[in-house]
Amino acid sequence: MDRAFGWIGEIFQTLLRLVPWLVIVPATHGGVAFVHGHRVKEWKPGLHWYWPVATTYKLMVTVRQTQKIQTKIVMTSDHQTVFVGAMVTYYVDDVVAAVSQIADLASDVIERSQGQILAVVSSTELAEIQADRYAFNEKLTEASAEVLNGYGVSILQVQLTEFAPCRALAVNGNMVVGNYELWTGF
């Protein structure tokens, strides 16, 4: 019986798409409306009317956020093996760029920041990192901000949360076990 009258529900849903709807954008968010699929319109916090038949939208948190960077093992420039974990703090300053250029902002912040963190650590000596952590965190912040420039994200700070020398064993494709610093490409 439900199947017989299911078409009535579909007609009702279609008719609802012809009526304008109200969207509330909270103060902690920003929004982007895609009118006719191609015209991009920014929504500031507040009330916005839209026509579901011709417009889609996406809301995004714009206030201060943090992302934990997974711990990885890397070698410093003086061939010391260390493990590195970090925390990235950022906010969205251009919601249009963040929504229209990046599919998953949090994952992109993690991926790009992690790459820069590992690059900076691998080009620095262990003693230099340990000597002044505040200055090193500033260096990480600048590197991450540079790589995310133009994507609607403003990096507030990058700080090491885990950092220590370690010994790592690596197994390459030929089942040869050795010290991490002897192998490349891991």
Buried (B, 14 or more C-beta within 10 A) or exposed (E): EEEEEEEEEEEEEEEEEEEEEEBEBEEEBBBBBBBEEEEEBEBEBEEBEBBEEEBEBBBBBBEEBEBEBEEBBBBBEEEBBBBBBBBBBBBBEBBBBBBBEBEEBEEBBBEBBBEBBBBBBEEBEBEBBEEEEEEBBBBBBBBBBEBBEEBBBBBEBBBBEBBEEEEBEBEEEEEEEEEBEEBEEE
